[in-house]
Amino acid sequence: MTLAMRHTTRDLRRRNRAALLSLIYHQGAASRVELVRASRLSSGSVSNVVGDLVNDGMIAEVGSEDSDGGRPRALLRVRPEFGKVVGVDIGETHVQVGLFDWTLRRIATTTFGIAETSLEPEAVAWMVSAGIAKVSAEAGVDPGSLLGVGVGVPGAVQPTGTGTAVHAPTLRWSGVRLDKMLEESVTVPLYIDNCARTLGQAEMWRGAGRGASRSVVALLGVGIGAALATGPDSRESTSSTSEWGHTVIMAGGAPCRCGSRGCLEAYVGAEAVLSRYAALAGGEPIEAVGTEARLAELAARAAGPGPAASVLETTAEYLGIGIANLVNLLSPDRVVLAGWVAEVIGPQILPAVRAAARRHSLPYLYDQLQIQLGELGTDAVALGAATLPVVQILSTGELPQSR
């Protein structure tokens, strides 16, 4: 057999292995017959690949299902204990590190608060390294045995010749080589991506985006982002709309920290909402310390009539306009509002957001739309970041090489 033929055979087997592993992972459980039907591979190819995956400890037989007139079919499922992954959420108010099994069940979490948005990259890198060490020790896991570490950052991630560079205006980062800062403490494969994209992937895989064919997952925090997820199986998301917060909704409007005016973020970002309340006459000063705690106090006051309720009503209108722009441009069938701000004020403003989005959207596009809150809570971005090493394994069917 020639070298070219060996490469072709190896590549074909790798593709078949990746396809079947992905099917089993996302479907939850499948029989060999179902895999043959879904993959369109021969029964012999499926049996060979399944045997390899079982031998490698990635999947196992877990019971059976009845068949039509024949003996019960064995069901295959991924083995959660095959390995562990870490997901890191570098936010504007905190750094959260989560340890998950590779089916994304949470095992341990730790969070570091951030007192200022201009935190130095070296300090963030220290928090990430310390967090990985802490959750690994809590679970009795060797950090060197992890399948990988994924990191979500509030900015753009651009490839360089030797890695990636992070541009995060909200943290005042420009071209930060976070990967280089972590290379001594993280010896397993490291993946860094935009936090809106990781959040989107988490909600599509495990949350409110499941079953949608074209979904926008919005990240609401101090900053505003969004990820567009497409495809009949909704397993992949892109960050093509991640700068949604800097689309202009009012010409010459409120100044935005990006340098422009009238951006969506300048009206629905957490600091913008709090500033609008502070500028209103008749509102009692907020006593809590920290952005998240202050917004939670505002939400509690908005339970009754008054300035706080008025501020949230205005916020809902602006957010509805921003969603309508997405609807008219991208025609999604679902918009998911996630992130910590959505968790704090989302239940109160969701009806008003839907009403505003309906008013500003084209009717035939809005009629096919669902707007709902995220389901994954405060660790959604970390969970989404943990999907990054999982995606790599599923795309190749094999473990990546350590760094």
N, C-alpha and C positions, 0 to 999 in steps of 0.2 A: 504494500500500500504506500503510495507517495505521501510526502509531507503535506501537500495541499489537501489530499483526501482525508488524512488524519485530522487536520484542522477543521475541515468541513463536517466530519462526523462528530467531533468534539463540540463544535458550535451548535450543531443541530440538537445534540443531547442536552446541552446547557439551556437552549431555548425551550425544549420540551419540559425540562425540569422546572424552569422558572414559571412556565405557563400553568403546570399542574399544581405547584406549590401555591401560587397566587390564587387559583380557584379554590383550593381547600381552605386557605387562610381567610379569604373574604366570605366564602359561603358558610363557614362554620363547621360543616361536616358534609361529606359527600361519599358516595359509593364509587367503586371503580366504573360501574356502568354509567353513572352520571358524568364522570370525568371523561369517558370516551365520547359521550354525546356532546358535552360542552366544549371539549378541546378539538374534536374531530381527528384525534389521533387513533391509531389502531389499538385494539385491546392488548396486543403484545407490547407495544411501546408504553402504554399506560402501566401495565404490570411491571415492566422493567424499571421505569422511573419511580413508581411507588415503592418498589422494593428497595431502591437506593435511598429514598427519603426516609423510609422506616429504619434502615440500617444506620443512617446518619443521626437518628434520634430527633429529626425534625417533626415527624408525624407519627401517629400510632393508630391502630384499630381501636375503636371505642364503641363497641356494641354493633347492632345490626338493624336493618329495616326490612319489612316484608316486601317481597317481590311478587309480580303477577304470575302466580302458578308455579314458581320455582322456590328454591331454598332461600332463606333470608340473605340479604346482601350486607357484607361487612361495611361499616362506616369508618371513614378516615377523618382525623382531626389533627390540627397542629398541637404539639406538646408545649404547654405553657412553660414547663420547666426546662425547655431546651436552652434558654439563655435569658439574660437580662439586658435592658437598654436604659439609658438615662436621657431624659429630656430637660432642657434648660430654657426658662423664660426670662430673658433680660428685658424687663419692662422699665417704665419711667418712674415707677414708685417702688419697685422691688426686683430682686432676683430670686426666682424660684427654681429649685432643682428637684426633680422627681425621678424615682427609680421604679421601673415597670418591668413585668415579664414581657416576653416578646409578643404576647397577644394583647398587650397594653393594659393589663390589670395593674393598678397602682399598688406598690409595695411600701414605699416610704417617700416622704416629702419634707423638704426644709426650705425656709424662706428668709431672705435677708432684706430688711427695709433699706430704701434709698432716700436720703434726706434732701438731695438736690439733683436736678436733672443734668448738671454738668459734671457728673462723677467721672473721675479719671478712668481710662480703660484698664490700667493696671489694677485698680481697686476692684473693678468688675471681674477681671480674670481671676483675682484672688478669691472672690466670692464663689465663682463657678467651681474652682478647684476644691475649695473647702466644702462646698455643698456636695460635690460628688463623693468626697472622702466620707462625709458625715452619713449620707444615706446608704452608702455601701457598707460602712461599719455597722449601722443600725440593723441591716438585713443580713450581716455576716457574709457579704459578697466581696470577693477580690476584685478591686477596680480594673485590674489587668485582664479579667476574664469577661468583661462586658462585651456584648456584640457590637456596641458602638455608642457614641454620644451625639445627640442632636441639640443644636442651639438655635433658638429663635431670637432675632434682634429687631429693634424698632427702626429699621432703615433698609437701604439697598445693600445687597451683597454682590460684589463683582469679582469675577475670577482674575487672578494675576498669573504670572508665569510659574509661581511656586506655591499657590494657595488661593486665598480669598482676601478681599479688603472690604471692610464695613464702613458705609457712609450713613451715619445716623445723626441728622441735624438736631433732633430732640435731645440727644445726649452730647451734642457738640463734637461728634466724632467725624473725622474726614480721613478716609483711607486707613482706618485702624486695622492692623494685622492681629486680630484676636486669635487666629489660629496659631500664630507664632508664639503668642503669649501663653498659650495653653499646651504647647507641644511637650514640655517637660513633665507636666502633671497628668496629661491625657495621652496614654500610649496606645489606646484603641482607636479605631476609625472615628474621625470627627467630622460632623456635617454642620454647616452654618447656613441659615436661610432667613428670609424675612418673616417676622412673627405673624403678620396677617396671613401669610401662606400656610404656616404651620397650624395656626388656629383653624383656617379653612379646611385643611386636611383632616384635623381631628374631628370637626363637626360632621364632615362628609363620611368618615369611616365609622364613627361611634356615636354621633350626636344627631342634631336636628336636621342635618342635610341628607340623611340616608334616604335613598329612593328618589332623590331629585335628579333630573337629567341635566339641568343647567342652573346652578345655584350660586348666589353671591353670599359669602359669609363676611359680615362686617365686624371689625375689631374696634370697639368703642372704649377709649381710655383717655389719658391726657391728650394723646394724638388719636387720629382716626385713620383706619386703613380698611382695605377690603381685598378679598381673594375670590376669583372666579373659578368655579369648578365645573367642568363639562365632561360629557361622555355618558353613554348609557349605563355604565356601572358606577360612575361617580367615584372612582378610586384615585383620580389624579386631580390636583388643583394647580392653578397657576396664579401668579401675582400680577397679572396684567392690569388690575385696577387697584393696586396697593396704595397709590397716591390719591385715592378718592377724597381724602380729607383736604386736599389742596385744590379741589375743583371749586370754582367761584360760584357762589349762590347769590351774591349781592355786589354789584359793581360799586367800587369805591367804599365798600363796607368796612367792618371792623378790621384792624390790623392783625395779621397772622404772623406767627414767629418765623414763617418761611420767608418773610419780606414782602409778600403780596398783601392784598386787602380783600375782604369779603369771602375768604375761604370757608368751607363747611366746618373745618376744625375750629375756626374762630367763633363759632356759634354753638357747637354741640360737644366740643372737647370738655373734659372735666373742669379745667381751670377757667374756660370761657363761661361755663354755666355758673360756677361759683362767683366769678367777677360780676356777672349780670345781676346776681342776687345782691351782692354787696352794694351795687350802684342804685338799687331800688330804695325809695323812701318807705319807711315804716317797717322794715325788716329787722328783727333782732339779730345782733351779731352772732356769728357761728362760733362756738366755744371750742370745738374739737380741734385737734392738731393733726396735720397731715392731710393730703388731698383726699385719700379714700375715706377717712373718718369724717372729714368735713362734708363730703358729698352725701354720706350716709345720714348725717344729721339734717342736711337740707331735705333729703327724701322723707325723713320722719316728719318734719314740719309740714311738708306738702300734703300730708294725709288730710288736712283740713284746709278751708279757704284762707287765702292770704298771699303775701308776696312769694313765698316758696312755691305754692301751687301755681301761681302765675308764671314763674320762671320755668317750671317744668312744662307747662302748657306751650310756652314759646319754644322751648327746646324741641318738643315733639313736632311742632310745625316745621322748624328748620330741618330736622332729621327726615321728616316725610318728604320735603323738597329734594333733599339729597338722594333719597331712595328712588323717588320718581325719575330723577336724572338717570340713575342706573337702569331702571325699568325701560325707559324710552330708548336708551342707547343699546342695552344688552339683551333685553327681553328674557330675563331669567324666569324660571317657574317657581323659584323660592328665594327669599332673602332671609338670612339668619342674623339676628342681632346678638353678638356675643362680646366677650371681654368684661372687665370688672365693672365698667360704667353701666353696661346693659344689665348686669346682675343687680346693681344697686337701684337703678331707677327704671329699668325696663318694664317690670310688672305694672308700674303706675302709668307710664306714658304709652304703652303699646297700643291701646285703642285709638288714642289721638294720632299716633304715628301712622297707623293704617288709614285713618280718615284723611290725613294730609296727603299721604302718598296717592290715595285714590283721586283726590282733587287735582293733583298735578301730573298724573300719568295719563297716557292715552288709554281710553277705556278698554279697547280690545286686548291691550297688553296687560293691564291690571287684572282683568277678569281671569287670567290664567295664573295669577300670582298668589303665593302664600307668604305672609310676613310673620315670623315667629321668633321667639327667643332661643338662644343657645341652650343646650342641655347639659353641658359638661362642667359648668361652674368655673371656679377661679383657677383650676389647674389645666384649663383647656389648651393654653399655648404650650405649656410644658409637655402635655400629652401629645400635642401635634408635633413638637420638636422630636419626641421619641419615635414618631413614625419615620423620621428621616433615615436612621440606620435600618429600620425594618423594610422600607421601600427598596433600599440597596440590595438587601438579601433576596427579596421577592423578585426583583428585576433580573437577578443573575441565577437564583436558585442555589447560591453558594455563599459561604462566609467570606467577607472581605478580608484582605490582608491587614494585619496590624500596622500601625504607623511606625 
